[in-house]
Amino acid sequence: MSTPQKTALTVVVSRRVIKGKESEFEKLSTEMTQRAATFPGYLGATMFRPASPEDPEYRIAFKFRDRETLTAWEESEERAELLEQIESLLVQPSEREVTSGIVTWFTLPGQNPVKPPPKWKMTIVSWLALYPAVTLVFVMFGDILAQIPLLLRTMTVTIVVMLLMTYVLMPRMTRWFAFWLFPEKNRNVRLR
């Protein structure tokens, strides 16, 4: 009997704060993150402050190990108590999106959460970033890597490539290919 594969989940919450309540909101959000960090399965959180007056939303992205640990947090009294206080500071109720996998690579600043592109488009753009990254690593460090045992070599290459993909390449590739990934008709389509 096989067990279902557990996948880490990223939750992106968008919140528009009543003008003048930003400081109170940020304090409560920090406390919310501190409480979440004490729960099993918590993998981290990031707050993105409003990018501009045209995009006045706060976005909080947090991650849990799997559906079960996320549900435990979302149904907890610790969260409910603070959530009520946070919601009272908002212009409108929070918007929430749960994603997993590489979908989180495909986001545009000021337009998150947007409807993700089709998987085939994400695959092509990911490959366009991945192939040169891996090739470059082997061109630059191939001789050194050849002397390292296979498991350590693979681990080293994948760590370097994933860091490059996540923090350098995919943010740029998503911007460069935004015209194709997010055709005008799909931009700003919010998921509920």
N, C-alpha and C positions, 0 to 999 in steps of 0.2 A: 504494500500500500504506500503510494507516494504522498508526500506532504506538499501542499501548495507552496510555490516559491514566494519568498517574502521580498518585497521591493520597497526600497526607501521612498518615502513620499515627501514632496515639497508642497507646502501650502503658501500661497501668495494672497495676502489680505490687503485690499485697497481701502483707505479711509480718508475722507475729507473732513478736516477738523474745523470747528467754528473759529472764526478769526479771533485772536486774542487768547485762545485756549491751548495753543501749541505747547507751551511749557508744561502745563498740567498733563496734557496728552502724552508727551514724551516721557515724563516721569512714570506714569502708569504703564506705558509700554515697556519701559525698562524693567519695572517690577514684574510685569507679565513674563518677560523673557527669563528673569531670574527664577521665577516659580517653575516655568516649563523646564528649565535646566535641571531641576531636581527629579524629574520624572524619567523612568526607564525608557530607553529608546530615543531620547532627545539627541539630535545630532547638530544643532546649532540654529542661529537666527541672525538675520541682517535687517536693519531698518534703512530704507531709502527715503530721505527727506524730499519734500517737493522740489522738483527740478527747476520750476519757473512759475510765474503767475499763471501762465497758460496751462500748466499741469500742476495744480495745487494739491495733489494727493500724496499722502504718505503711503508707502508700500512696505509691508513687513513680510519677509520670506522666512519661513522656518521649516525645519526638516525633522522627520521622525523615521525611525528604523523600518516601521511597517504599519499596516492599517490598524493592528491591534493596539500598538503603543500610542498612535495618534488618537484613536478613539478614546483610550483611557484618559489622555490629557484633555480632550475636548469635552468629555463628560464630567470632568472633575469640578468639585466645589471651588478649588483654588482658582481655576480659570473663570468660572461663572461669576464669582464675586467681583473680579477686576473687569471682566467684560462689560458688566452692567454699568460700571463707572465710566469706562472708555466710550461706550455707545452714547452716553449722555453728553459727550463732548463733540459729537459728530453732526455734520450738516444733514447727512443721510446715513442709513444703515451701512455697515461694512459690506464690501463685496469680497467673495472668497473663491479661490480656485485651487484645486488639488491637482498636481501633476507628478509624473514620475519619469525616469529615464532622461534621454537627451533633449526632451522638449524644453527643459529649462535653459538650454543653450540658446534657444531661438526666441529671444525677447528683444524688443526695441525699447531703449530708454524713453520714458514719457508715454509709452503706449502699453504698459503691462497692467493686468494680464490681457493679452490679445489671443484671438483664436489661433492655435498653432497651425503652422503650415502642414500640407500633406506629408505623410511619412516619406514618400519617395523623394520629395524635394529636400527634406531634412537629410536624407541619406546621401544625396548627391553633394550638397554643400558640405556636409561633414567629411565626405571622402576628399573633396577638393582641398580641405584644410589638413586632413590626416596624412594623405599620401606625401605631400612635400615635407611635412613635419618629420615623419618617420625617416624619409630619405635623407633629410638634412642631418638628423641625429647620427645616422649610419655613416654619412660622408665625413662628418666632423670627428666622430669618436669611434668609427668602425674598428680601427686597429686596437684601441684600448679595450673596446667591448669584446673583441674576439678572444681576449686573454681571460675573460671572466667566465665562470661556470654559467651554463645556460639559464638556470632558474634565476640567478642573481642578475644576469644580463637582461633577461626579459623583464624582471621587476624594475630595474633601473630605467630601461627604455620606456616602459609603460607609465611610470611615475612622471618622467620628464614630459612625455607626449601629452598625458592627460592634463598636466598643469598648463602647458602651452595651449592646448585646445580650450580649456575652460577660461583662462584668464587673459590670453593674448589673441589667439586665432579666431575663436567662435564669436566673440563680441564684434570683431572687425568684419568677419565673413557675413554675419547677420546684417550689419549695416550696409555692406557692399552689395549684397544680394536681396536687400529689402524689397526692391521693386518687383522681384520675382517671387520671393517667399510670401510676401504680404501684399498682394495686389490691392490697389486703392479700395476696391469694393469690400475687402476683408479687414482693412485697418480699423482699429477702434471698435471691433466687435467684441463686446465683453461676454465672458462666459459666466454663467450663474452656477 
